[in-house]
Amino acid sequence: EGLPPQKEKLRMLEEKAMFQEILPKVLKGDLKVVLSSPKHLELFLLAKQRVPTELEKLMGPVHLFSHENIPSLVNVLKMAATSVKKEHKLPDVALDLLRLALKEDKFPQFWKEVIEQGLLKKPSWPASYLCFRLLGAALPLLSKENLQLVMRGDLIRHFGEHMVIAKPQNLFKFAPEMSTYVTTFLEGCQDDPERQLAVLVAFSSITNQGLPVMPTTWRVTRSLSPHALQSYVAWLQNMFLQPNLDSLVDFSTANQKKAQDTSLNVPERAVFRLRKWIIHRLVSIVDQLHLEKEEALTEQVARFCLFHSFFKTKKPTRQIPETKQHFSFPVDERAREFIISAFFSLLQTLSTKFRKSPNQVTGGQSWSYRLVQLANMLLNHSHNVAILTPFTVQQRQAWDQMLETLKELEARSSEAKATAFQHLLLLVGIHLFKSPVESCELLGDIQACIKKSMEQKTRRSNKAINSQEPPWVEVMVEILLSLLAQPSHLMRQVARTVFGHICSHLTSRGLKLILDVLNPQMNEDEDSNVVVTDDSCEKQGKDEEDEGSDSEDNSGSEADSEEGEESEEEERDGDVDPGFRQQLMAVLQAGKALGGVDSDEDEEELGDEAMMALDQNLASLFAEQKLRIQARRDEKNKLQKEKTLRRDFQIRVLDLIEVLVTKQPESPLVLELLEPLLSIIRHSMRSRGSTKQERDLLHKTARVFMHHLCRARHYCHEVDNCAEALHAQVERLVQQAGHQADSSVALYYFNASLYLLRVLKGNTKRCQTGHFPLCHLAQTASCLDLSIVTPVYSSALSSFLTKRNSSLTVSMFLSLFSRYPVICKNLLPILIQHVAGSTRPRHQAQACLLLQKTLSTRELRVCFEDPEWEQLIGHVLAKVTEALHTLGEAQSKPEHQKELASLELLNTLFKTINHEREVATALLTGHLLPCSLPPRRPKSEKKEAKDVPTQSPISMKRKKKGFLPETKKRKKRKAENATPEADATAAAASGDQPPSTGKKRRKKRKAKVLALPQVNGTPATKSSTSDIPTLSPSTPAKTPKLQKEREKLSQVNGAAPMSPTEPTGKKHQKALPKKGVLGTSPQSALPRKKARLSLVSRSPSLFQSGAKKKKVPRKKGMMP
């Protein structure tokens, strides 16, 4: 297709020649050969399509769909279905046969005789899947009459049975593939809404005893045209009001037919199942709609659900179209319950998916507000409409007051708090139709809280008039808890939103109300004040006979029933108690049925009447025992159900805790959450894996505790008054961490103590800072008291290194040491003590590991003066040497681990010592080098040699990549007569770096020369350990941030801040060239983070005593 006429003729001639050559060899002019295999039949159909004249000359007229050829066609299709069993696709020969049948007007005969009476007579799953795929592929090809024939035949019933029984995992489910076929069909006929409606109605009419087999969330409606969608919704509503069971393609499965239960075949049951599916189907259609485009359809479904949930017609009227709708079958109480449930599902969809949409309804009002106005309109038309549960006078007053409050809140719609209160009020107001008594009380409390919260700004300066009345926020917390007790996702979302706006006003008592619900001890010992309800569980028992029938159709239902009987027998045997055994023995002895010495005589004397009496006594005894077993089982199930509901309620209440920690992380109330959350984690870890609710509660509590609380960026900054209590809490948490049986639980307690340390350290006190070292300055400026905290962690570390089984781990103390190096400094003696001696080998290995990780940190090195650091390294080296005396004599795994850890610690010590020597050597040669070296060759000479502009800021590496035209080159910023020496002097005096030239080595050497200030009154030429940071080749040389840190450090050490370009000392230092070169500094082996000070005010140490002066290698930029 699409080829030029000449090429098209050439292609046809080539095909004609090919077929003339192949057909006689393959088909041999025999119809039996054609019907022998799918390949021969496919070749025949292809030749009939391409070269019909040559085929007719070869084989003559062929009637492929004659009665004689039907069995052969069925066999060929079965072979084709088996051949594509693993590919899950439709064979081409089947679709070609379908097209030939349509072309020859033989489709009814083909469909009935070949498909329904042939392939489905003794169906196999490959043949069934071929029929299903052929049905889906045929949809775009069929006319309305053929669609009617196909969609009401035996194949559709077989497809419905497959949809019902395809529940085990080992059976292939065809529903997704059929959905693809239907979607393709709907998208291909957008201009024919009648065909779209016919196909969708046909699939919705496939029912199993009244229940449609297609899911209520079937998403093919997205491909419907607007007119077809409107017609489909109208059909659903009409079927809901006046079900036409005769128009349905109903079937029963094999197991349902074997049951022969007459109660399952009554029309009332079929109507109930059909209506339940239809109402949820309507809600699902609204969920899939684009609200801006289909607002009228959404309003139609919402009005339909609201009216039939809570109202009934007294007299039809034109103003209310729903009053003209009548039920052919009456709606009973059970049907009304699932209609109400569907309405609240629709309300949730409208409130969450389409919330705050500017074009969602006229006037910008929310859908909840619009439904409340509709309900108010229905209440006012009392002559035409009656409410199913009439309001009392008090309930009607609560409804009217709610409307007035809504108007007041609508005037404040710009405030987020007013919008949240409005959503809460609307939701509780709509629940007034479902549960009038409870909702009436809630409405009054909510309106009182709303008025007080809105008037709080004006009365903030005045004190409360009635001190006995609880604050409004506590009343609101109780209301939110009562709403969370209901299993409604919409309630949960609204409660989260409202609490997010009122949590800034939360009091300690309000928080205690929430924590009491989460307290595992109170929930197990006492009954909670909040009653947890579950409507779905109540409906489950009522709908068992309806929904349970579907599960009977599973292929493994018989095996499941046998397993259930075996489990019941095992449970029955396990429930036999000694009392029942004694009663059984007594009955048998009374009836003389127990064998003994004279058993033969007793059997002869026992007559028929005695046997009947004995049987009756035994039957009554076992009946009583069965009732007792069932009562115990019911009680056990009831307790388990209550526990499950309680855990679900706690999971929902945790939403409030998450909102509080997220919205108000700086509130002092957050500190009161640590121990209650830890209690939940500890209790859930003990019973983890028992139920899904327990695991969900544990995971959510741990996530809130770790991610939202301990790792939060913000924390409380008002702990001056409770610093002592926080120190005591730190001690308590560390002790509890050490007493836990599980190290994973202990980790949460230890992290809680670190969080409190962070809070204490982040809260500063007013104090006069003198000339203290840097590490002591941080202590005096914070609320953290090291004299209290250090003994706590010291005892924990001692316990960890002495107890055989400790819940503390190495990672906990590494986290402590990395965050608080000052505490680590005070705990180092304990670690050094346990490196060698009478300590267990495992504890020695742990001490060595802790020392190895901590000694290599730069934060710890800053906390030591040089003599202290030298003494510390000496002590550790001596202890490691003592521990290595037994090297090679290890006989157990802990001893091997100890030796390995000792060697690694020794390696770390050697690296530290070598690094200190290299730093000291670099400092010494750096002071002597500028005095002996001649001036450096100017930059301009080097650049002129390569014909490069003198002041060009572009690096040489960048120049090698390509050449720019003169118009694109960067202009010189400095005068041409400026010398390089003057430029360097100006740059050094200003303290600002020029644009990067790409020569990093020269830049860093310059920074090292300029970073030689006077510290503690010692000249830079004599002090080899002046205030110089350890610079690596990758460290920025002279940044403003580093200058500020250096100036601050000089002030702390009692020296005046100096410019890095003007170091004090001997006079010959001023004569040094500004771009002199230092010796190459060794790269630091310690981990580097940011540009921080590592060596502060140090004098020559023992690491420098044996160091020799290295001969500085000459660089390219130096003069010979």
N, C-alpha and C positions, 0 to 999 in steps of 0.2 A: 504494500500500500504506500501511496505517496511517491512512487517511482515515475519517471517519464514514460510516455506511452511505448516508445521503442524498447526500453529496458524491461518494461512490464511484459511485453509480448515475448521478448527473449527469455525471460524467466519462466513464463508459462510454457514455452516450447521445450525448455530444458526439463521442467517438471513432467511434461507430457512424455518426453522421451524416456525419462527415468522410470516413470510408472509403467510404460509399455515394456520396459525391460525387466522390471522387478515383479510385477503382478503375476505374470504367467508362471514364474519360477516359485513364488511363495504360496499364492492362493490356489493355483492349479485349477481354477475354475470350479472348485468344489465348495459348497456351502458348509459341509462338515468340517473342512479345514479351517474355514473362517471362524466357526464357533468352537474351535478346539482349544484356543488359548486367548488371553487378553491381547497379546501382541498382534496376532492375526486379525482379530476383530478390530483393533485400533487401526491397522493398516487398511482394512476394508472401509472403515468409516472415513478415513482420510482420503482414500481414493474416490469414494462417493461424493466427497465435498469438492475435490480438486478436478478430477477427470471422470465425471459421471458417464460420459459417452463411451470411453474405452473400457470402463468397468462393466457397463451393460453389454458391450460386445463380447467381453470375456466370459461373464457369468450369466448373462441374460437377466430378465427381470427377477428381482429378489424381494420377497416380502419378509423383512426381518422380524416383524412383530406378529407373525402368525402363531396360531396355537401350537403348532409343531415345534417352533423354535423357542418358545418361552422357557422350557426347562434348560435348554442349552445356554440361553442368555443368563439365567439365574446362576448356573454353574460357573460361567465365565466371570460374572461379577463377584462371586464368592472367592474365586482364585485371585482376582484383582485386589479384593479387600485384604486377603491374607498377605499378598506381596508387599503392601504398603502399611503393614501393621506397625512397624517401628517408626516409620516416617511421619505418621499422624497427618496424612494428607488425603485428598480426594483423587482417586485414579482418573486419568484423562478419559479413559474409555467410558466410564460411567457418565460423565458430563456430555460426551459426544453422543451417547445413546439418548440422553434426555433431549438434546437439541434436535436430533433426528426425529424423535417422537413428536416434538412440537411442530417440526416442519411438515411432517406427514399427517398431522392431526390425529395422532395415535396416543396422545399423552394420557387420557383416562385409562386406556387399556394397559399402557406401560406401567402406570403407577399402581394400579390395582393388582394386575397379574404378576408383574415382575418384582415390584417392591414389596407390597403389603402381603400378597398371597405366596410370594416366592421366597424372598430373602427373610421375611419375618415369620415364616411358617415354623421353622425350627431355628430361631435366631441364635447366632453367636455374636460375641462382642465386636469382632472385626467387621462382620456384616452389618451390625447395628450402627456402628460408627460411620460406615460408608453411607447408610441411609440418612443419618443425621446430617452429614456433610452435603449430601446431594440435596437434601431439603433446604439447607441454608444457601447453597449456590443457586438453587432454582428460584428463589424468591424474586430476583429482578426480572426473570424471564417469564413469569406466569401472569396470566390475566386474572381478573377478579373471580371468574368462575372457577378457574383452576386453583386459585388460592383457597377458595372455599372448599374445594374437594380435598386439597392437601391438608389443610389445617383442621379438619374434622374427621380424619381417618384413623386407621389403626396405628400408623406410624407416630402420630402425635400422642396417642395414649402410651405407646412404648417409650417415647421420649420423656413423657411425664413420669413414668415409673422409674426410668433411669435417674431423673432428677431427685426422686425421693430416696432411692436406695443407694445412690452413689455417695454414701457418707464414710465408709471405711477408707483408710488411706491407701489401701492396695488397689482400689478401683479408680480407673481414669474418669475424671469429671469433664463432661463435655460442655458444661454451661458457659465457661469463658469463650470457647470457640464459637458457640451459637450466638453469643452476644456480639462477637465480631461480625458474623454474617449479617445479623439484623441491623447493626449500625451501618454497615456498608450499603445495605438496601435502603435504609432511611435517608442516608446522605445522597444517594443516587436519584431519588424521586422527590426532591423538595417541591416540585411544581405539581405534585399529585397527592394532596393531603388525604384524600379518601383511601388510597392504597396504604398509606402510612398508618392511618387509623385502623384499617381492616387487619393488618398484620399485628399491630400492637394489641388490639382487642382479642385476636385469636390466641396469642401467647398468654394473655392474662386470663383466658377462659379455660386453660388446662388446669383442672382441679383434682385433688385427691380427697374425696369425701367432703367437698366444699372448700377446701383450702387450696388456693392457687400455688403451683409448684415454683413459679418464678419468684425470686427474692423481692422483697418490698423496696430494696435499694437498687433495683435494676436501673442502670444509668443510661440506657439507650434513649431515654426521653430527651436527652440533650440534643439529639440529632433531629428531633421533630420540628416541623414548621409551626409557627405560632397558631395557625388555625387548627392544625391537627392536635396540638397540645391542648388547646381549649376544648376541643371535642372529646378528647380522651378523659380530661378531668370531669366533663359533664357526664360521660358514660360511667365513670367510677361513682359519682354521686348518685346517679339514678340506680345503679346496682346496689348501692348501700341502702337507699330508701326502699326500693322495691326489687329485691333479688329475684332474678329469673333463672331458676335452677335448670330449666330445660335448655337454655342456651349455652350451658357449660359443657365442656368435654370432660366429664367426670370418669374416674376409674378407681379401682381398689387393687391394692397389691395382693400378691399370693398369700402372704401371712394374714392380711385382713380378711381375705375370703375364707381362710381356714378357721379363723376365730368364730365367724358366724354369730356375732353379737348384734342382736337387733337394735340395741340402743344406739349403736354407732351409725345407723343408716336412717335416722329420723331427719326430716327436713330442718327442724329447729337447730340441730347441731351443725348442719351444713351452712345454714344462714349465719350462725354465730361465727364460725371459722371464716366465712367469706367476708363478713363485715369487719372483723378484726384485721384481716389483711388489707382491705380497701382503705381504712382510716389511716393505717400506718403508711400505705402507699401514697396517699395524698400528702402527708407530712414530708415524706422523702422527696416528692416532686418539688415542693417548695424549697427544700434544702438545696436542690440542684439548679434552681432558677437564678437568673440574673435579675435582681430586684428592680433595678432601674428600668429594665425593658418590660418586665411582666408584673408590674405593680397591681394591676387590676385582677390578675389571676391569683396573686398572693392574697389579696384582700378577700376574694371570693372563698378561698379555702379556709382562711382564718375565721371569717364569719360563720361558715358552715360548721367548723369544729366547735366554736364557742357556743353557738346556739344549741346544738344537739348535745352539748356536755351539761349545760346547767338550766336550759329553758325548754318549754313545750308550748305548743300552739293552742290558744283558746279560740281565736277567731281570726281567719286570714285577713290580711291587709296588704295593700299595694306598697306601703312604705317599708315593709319588712318582707323581702322576697322569701325568706326562710319559712315564713308562716304558711306558705302554699305547698310546702313539701310534707308529704304524709308517708307513714311507714305501712307497708303491706304486712310485714311481720312485726309484732310489738317488740320494743327494746326493753329487755329485762335489766335487772340490777347488775349482773355480770357484764353485759354489753356496755352499760353506762360507765362502768369503771374503766374499761380499756379506752373508751372514747375520751374520758377525762385525762387519762394518762397520755394519750396521743396529743391532746390539746396543749398540755404543758411541755411536751416535747417540741411542738411547733413554737410555743412561746420561747423556749430556749434557743431554737434556731433563729428566730426573728431578733432576739435580744443580743445574741453573740455575733452571728455572721453579718448582720446588717446594722450593727450599732454605729451611731454617729455618721451615717451616710447622708450627705446633704440632700440627695434627691430621693431618699427612701420613701417618704410620704409627703403629702402636701402640708406646708407649714413648718417642716423641719422637726416635727414631733416624733418621738420614738414609737415603735410599734406597740410596746406595752401600754403607753399612754392612749394610743388610739383604740386599743381593745378595751381599755377601761371606759373610755367614752362610749363605745358601742354597748358595753354591758349596762352603763347608766341609762342609755337610750331605751334599751329593752326593759329595764326596771320601770321606767316612766310610762311605758305602754302596757299598763296592767290590764287594760280591757282586751288586748289581743294576745299578750304573751304572759305566761305564768312561770315563775321560777320553781324549779323542782324541789328545792329545800327553802321554804319561805323564811324571810328574815324576820327576826323579832324587832321590836321598837328600838332596843339598844343597838342591835346590829345595823339597822338602817341609819341610825344616828352616827355610828362609827364610819359608815360608808360616806355619808355626806360630809362629815368633818375631814375625812381623807381627801375628798375632792377639793375642799377649801385649802387644805395644806398644800396640795399639789399646785394650785394656782399661785400660792405665795412662793413656793420653790421655783416655779417657772419664771417668776419675776427676777429671781437670782440665778438664772441658768448659766450666767458667766462664771460662777464659782464652781469649782470641781466638787467641793463638799456637798453643795446643793444638788448637783446632778446625781451623786452617789446616793444621797438620801431619797431622791425622787425614785430611783430604780428600786430601792428597798421598799418604799411605800407602795409602789405599783405592784410589786410582786406579792407582798402580803395582802394587799387589797384584793387581788384576783383570787388568792387562796381563801378569801372570805366565802366564796361560793362553794368551795370544796369542804372546808372545815370551819364553819361559822363561829363556834364557841372559842376555839383556840385563837383564831385569827382576830377576833374582836378584841380580846385582851391585848394581843400584840400590837394592834393598831393604836390603841390608847397609849401604851408605853412608848412606842416609836415616835408618835407625834409630840409627846411631852419631851422626849430627849432631843428631838429636832428643834423645838422652840428654845430649849435651854442652850443648846450648842450655838444656835444662831444669835442669841442674845448675850452670849458670853463676852463678846468684844466690848459691848457697852457697859457691862457690869463687872468687868475684870478688876476694877479698882475696889469695888465693894465686896465685903465678905458675905458668905452664905447666910441667909436669914434663918433657915432651919438646918441646924447642924445634924439633926437626927436623920434627915432625908439623905439617902445615898447619892453620890454624884451621878450625873446623867451618863457619864461614860461607863460606869459600872453597870448601870441598867442596860445600856446598849450592848455591852459585852455579853450579858446574860441572854439578851434577845438573839444575838448572833449565834451563841452556842445552841440555843433551842432550834434555830433554823438549820444549823449544820447537822443536827441530829436527824434530819430528814434526808433520805437518800435521793437528793435532787442535785444534779450538777449545776443547774441554774442558781439554786440557793447558794451553792458553794462559791460560785463566781461573784455573786452580789455581796456575799459576806466578806470575801477578800477585798473587794473594792471599797466597801464601807469602812472596814477596819483600817485600811490604808489611810483613810482621811481622819480617823479619830484616834489613831495610835499615838499621835503627839500629845494628846490629853490623857493618856492612860495613867492610872494610879497603881500603887502597889497592890491594893486589894483587887482591882480589876485584873491585874496580871495573875494574882493568886487563884482567881476563878478559873482561868485558863489552865494553869498548872495543876490544879486539883483534878481536872479531867484527864490529864496526861500521867498523873501519878499512878504507877502500876500497883503499889501497895493499897491505895485507897480504892482502886477499881476492883481489886480482888476481894478485899475484906468487907467493903461496904457497898451498898447500892448507890449508884450515881444519882445526882439530883436531876439529871437530864435523861429522859426516857428516849432510847434509840428505837426508831421505828423503821420498818422495811416493808413497803407496800408490795414490792415484787415477790417477796417470799410468801405473802398471804395469797397472792394471785396464783402462785405456783401450785398450791394444793388444789385450787379450784379448777385449774386448767390441765390437771394431770391426765384426765381421760381424753382431752382434746390434743394436747401437744405430745403426750406420751405415745400415741398410736404411731407417730412417724418413726420413732426409734425402734418400733417392733419390726420395721421393714428392713433393718440392716441384715446383711448376710451373716453376720456373726452373732445374731440375737440369741440363737439357741445355745451357743457356747457360753454367752454371757449369763443366760438364765441358769445353766448348769453350774457355772462358777458361783453365782449368787446363792444357789441352793446349798452348795458345799460350804460356803462361808457361813450361812445361817446354821447349818448343822454343827460346824465347829464352834460357833458362838453359843449355840444351845448347850453343847457339851461342856463348854467352859463355864456356863452359868449354873450348872447343877451344884446345889449347896447341900451340906449335910442334913439340913432340916427336911428337904425334899426326899432324900434317901431314907430317912427314918419313917416318914409318912408312907412311902412306897413299901417298905418292909412291913409296916403295920397292916396295910391293906392286904398284902399277900398272905401274911400270917392269919389274918381274920378269915380269909377265904380258903385257907389250908392249901395254898398253891405253892408253898415253898417245899422243896424236896428235903428229906431228912432220912432218918433210919427206917421209918415206916412209910417211905414215899410211895411204894406200890399200893399199899392199902389205902393211902389217902386219895390216890388217883381213882381207885375203884369206887370209893365212897362219894367223890365229888360228882354231883349230878348236873343236869342241864340248868336247873334253876340257880344252883350255886354258881355255875359258870357265868350265867347271864348277870347275876348280881356282882360277881367279881369284875366282869368286863365294864359294867356301869360305874363301879367305884374307881376303877383305873382310869376310865375315860374322864370322869369329873376331876380326878387328881391331876392328870396331865393337862386338862384344860385350864385349871387354876395356875399350874406352873407356867403354861404358855402365856397367860395374861400377865403374870409377874415378870417374865422375861421381856415381854413387849413393853411393859411399863418402865422397866429399867432402861431399855433401849431408847424409849421416847424421852426419858429424863436426860439421858446422856446426849442425845441429839439436840435437845433444847438448850442444855448448857453450852454445847459446842456452838450452836447458832448464836446464843447471846454473846459468847466470847468473840465470835467473828464480827458481829455487829459493833461490839465495843471497840475492837481494833480498827474497823473502818471509820468509826466516829473519831478515834484518836488521830488517824491519818488526816482526816479533814480538819481537825482542830490544829494540827501542826501547820496548816496554811497560815493561821493567824500569827504563830511564832515566826514563821519565815517572813511574813510581811513586816512584823515589828523589827526584826534584825536588819532587814533590807532598807526599810524606810527611816528608821531611827537608830542607826548604829551608835550614835553618841549619847544615847539616853542611859542614865544610870540603871534603869530597869534591865538593861541587857545583861548586866553583871549578875543579876539574880537568876538567869536562865542556865548558868553553867551546870550546877549540881543537879537540877531536875532533868535536864537533857542527858546528863551522864547516867542518871538512875535508869532512864528509859533504855539507853544503850546497853547497860549492864544486864538489865532484866531480859531484854530481847535476845542478847547473845547467849544467855542460858537456855532459852527455848527456841533458838534459831532452827529453821528447817522444819518446825512442827506444822505450820500452816503458811499459806501464801500471805495472809494478812500480817503475820508476825515478821516475815521477811521484808515486806513492803514498809512496815513501820520502822524496822531497824535501818533500812537503807535511807529512808527519807530523813530520819532523825540524825543519822551520821552525816548526811549531806548538808543539812541545815547547820549542824554544829561545826563542821570543818570548813566548808566553803563560804558560808554566809556569816559565820560568827568569828572563828579563830583567824581566818585569812582575810577578813575585811580590811579595807584601807583605812577606814575611820573607826574610832573607838571613843570611849567616854573620856572627857577631860575635866571632870568635876569629881575627883576622888580625894580631895584634901581632907574632908571630914571622915572618910571611911578608909583611910590608908591602913590603920591598924587592923581593921577587920579583913581587908584584902590580904595583908601579910599572913594573918591567921588562916585564911582560906587557902593561900598558896601552900602553907605547911600541911594543911589537911588534905589537899589534893595530891601532894607528893606522897604522903603516907598511904593514902588509899591506892595510889598507883602501885606502890610496892606490895600491897596486900592482896592484889587481884590474882586470881588463879590463871587468867588468860592474859598473855602479853598484848593481844590486840585490844582488849579493854583497857589495859594499863596505858596504852599509847594515847587514848583519848583523855585520860586523867592528866597525863604528863603534858600534853598539848594545852590543856586548860590552864595548868600552872604557868606555862610559857606565855599564854595570852595575858594572864594577870600581870606577869612581869613586864610585858610590853605596855600595859596600861599604866602601871606604876612608874615606869621609866619615862613614859611620854607626858606625865603630869609634872610640871615644874613647880618649885617653891621659890619664894622671894628670899634671896640670900646674897650677901656680898661676896663676890668671888675675888679671892686674892691671887697670889702667885702660886698656883697649884699646877702640878703636872696635868697633862691632857686627860688621862684616864680618871683622875680624882675630880676633875672639874665636872665631868658628866654625872658623877655620883652626887655631888653636893647640890646639883641643879635639879634633881628629880626627886620624886616621892619614894623611890626605891631605896630601902634601907638594907644595905649589904650585910650589916651585922645580924640581921634577922634571917635573911634569905640564905646566906652562905651556909650556916649550920644545917639548914633543912636539906639542901642538896648534898652537903658533905655526908650526912648520915645516910642518905639514899645511895650515894656512890659507895660508901663503905659496905652497906648491905648488899649492893649488887656484886661487889668484889669478894664477898665472904660467904654468902648464902649459896647452898647447893643448887636450889631451884628458885630463881628470881624472875618475877614478871617484867622487870626492867630490862632494857636492851641497850646495845652499844649505840644504835642510831638515836635513841632519846638523848643521851648525854652529848653526842656530837652536835645535835641540834641546839642544845643548851650552850655548848662551848662556842659554836659559831656565832650565835646571836649575842651572847654576853661574855666577852673575853675576860672581863674583870672577875666574874665568878669563876671562870676557868682558871685564872691565875691563882685564886685561893684554894682550888681543889687539886692543883698539880701535886702537892706533897702526898696526897693520898694515892694518887696514881703511881708516883715514884716508889712509894712504900711497897706496893703490891707487884712491882716488876719482878722482884726476886724475894727469896726467903721461904717461909713455910706455907706460902699461899698455894692453893691448888693450881696445877698447870693450866687448867682452862681459864681460871681467873687471871693468871699471869699473862696469858695470851691476850685476854681482853684489855688488860691494863696497857700492854705494849701497843695494841692497836689504837687505843684512845690517845696515847702519847704520840704515836706516829702521825695521826691525823691532825692533832692540835698544834704540835710544835712547828709544823710547816705553814701555819696561817700567819699572815701579816698582821691581822688584828691583835693577836696575842703578843707579837713582838713589840708592838707599840707600847704595851703596858709595862714593859721592863726597861730599867736602866741597864747600861752595859755591864756593870759589875754583877748585878742580879742575874742577868741573862747568862753570863759566863759561869756563874756559880750553879745555875740551874742545869746548864748543859753538862757541867762536870758531874753533878749528882746523878743525872740520868745515865751518863756514860759509865759511871762506876757501877750502877745497878745492872745495867745491861751486861757489863763485863762479868759481874758476879753470876748473872743468870746463864751466861754462856759457858760457864765452867763445865757443865754437864753436857756439852754439845756432842752429839753422836751416841748418847746412851739412852735415847728415848725408846720406850717399849710399848707405849700406848698412843692412841690417836691424840688425846689432849696434850701429851708431851711433844709430839711432833708439831702440833699447832703452836705450842709455846715457843719452840725453837725457831719456827718459821717467822712468827711475829717478832721475836727478839732480833733476828737478822734484819728484818725489814726496818725495825726501829733504829738499829745501828746504821743502816744505810742512810736513813733520813738524817741522823745526827751528822754523819760525814758530809752529806750534801749541805747541811746548814752551816757547818764549820767552814767548808770550802767557799761557800757563798760569802760569808762574813770576811774571809781573807781577801777574796777578790774585790769586794767592795772597798775594804780598807786600802788595798794596793792601788786601786783606781783613784781613790781620793789623794793618796800621797803623791803619786806620779802626776796627778792633775795639778797639784800645787807647785811642783818643781818644774813642770814642763814649760810653762810660759816664760820663765826666767831664762831658760837656756836656749830656747828655739829662736831662730831669726824671724823677722816679720813674714807674714804669709803673702804669697804672690797675689796681686790684685785680681779681681774677677775679670776686669776688662781685658787684661792681657790674654787670659785663656780664651775668652770669647772672640777677641779679635783674630786669634790664630785660626779660628773656624769661620771667620767672616759672619759673625752673628752680631746683631745690635747689642750694645752694652747693657742697656737698661730694659731689655725685653723680659717681661715676666713669664713668657712661655717657656716651658721646659724643653730640654734637648730631645727627650724621648718623644714629646709631642711633635717636634719639628721633623723627626725622621719619618713620621707617618705620611706626610704629604706637604705640599707647598700651597700657601694661600696667595691670592693676588694681592697687589699693593693696596687696593681699595678695602680689602677685608682685614688687613693687618691691624693690630691694636696699636694705638698711638702711644708714644712715650709720655709718661706722666711727669718725668723730672726733666730738668734742664739738661742740655747736652754737655754743658761745661761742668756739671757736677761730678766730682770724683767718687770712686767707690768707697774710699775711706770716709768721706763726709757722709755718704749715704748710710754707711754702717753705723757711724756715730749717732746720726739723727734717729735711726731706728732703735738703737739701744737706749737712747735717752727717753724716747717716748714710751717705750715698753710695749709697742704694738709690732706685730709681725708684718712684714711686707707680703704681698701675694706670693703664693707658693711657686717656687721655681722648679719644683720637681726633684731637687737635690736634697734628699732627706738626711744624708749623713752630715753634710756641712751644716745643715740647720740644727741638728742635735748637738753637734760639737760646740756651736755657738751658744746654745742654751746652757750647756754645762759650764762654760766659762763665766757666763753672766750669773749663774746661780751659786755664788760664793759669798754670802753675806757674813757679817760678824755676828756671832752668837755668844751670849754670856760674857761679853767683853773681851773675848779672845780673838786675836787677829787671825784672818783667814789663812795666812801663810803658815801659821804655827799649829792651828787646830786642824787635825786630819779628819775629824769626825764632826765637822760643822753641820749646820742645818741644810743638808742637801738630800733631796729625795733620790731614791734609787731609780735611775732612768734606764730604760731598755731602748734598743734601737727603734722600737715601735711606739714609744711613749711621746706624746706631744711635748715640745720643749718648754716653751714659755707662754702659757695661757694665762689670761686674767684670773681664772679660778684658782690656779696654782699659786699665783702671786698673793691672792687674798689669804689662802691657807697659810702661806709662809709668813705673811705679816702677822696673822693672828697667833701663830706659834711663837713668833719672836716676842709678842706682847706677853704671852703666858710665861715664858721663861725669863722675863724681866728685862729684855732688851728692846730697844726702840725699833719700830719697823723701818727697814731700809729698802731702798730701790735696788733691784738686782743689777742695775748698771753701775752702781756706785758702792762697791764693797769697801769696807774700812779695813785697814791693816797697814802693811808697810807701803812706803811711797812708790816703790817700783811697781806695785800692782796697777796703779793708775796709768802707768806708761805702757801697760800691756796693750797689744792690738785688740780691737773689739771683736775681731773674727779669728782669734787664736784657736789652736786645735788642741784638744785634750787627747789623752791616750784612749784607746778603745776600751770601753767599760764592758765587763763580762755580762752576759745576759743572766738575769736573775732566775734562780731555780724555784723561787717561791711563786705561788699563784698570784697573778695580777688581776685586779678588777678595774678600778678607775685610777686617776692620777691622785694617789693618796700619799701621805708622808709615812715613810717606813723607818727612817733613822732620824731620831730627834735628839739633838744636843748630846752627842756622844764624844767621849775622849778616846784616845788610843787604847785598844784592848789587847788581850792576850792573843787574839787571832792575827793581830798585825805584828806581833813581836818577831815572829820568824819569817815574815814576808820580805822578800827581796825586791829591790826596785827593778821593774821590768824596763827593758829598753824599748822606748816607744817607736813603733814603726813609722816611717815617714810616709806621708800621704802625697797624693798628686798635687794638692793645692799648696804644699809647703815649698819654701826655698831650700835648695841644697846647702 
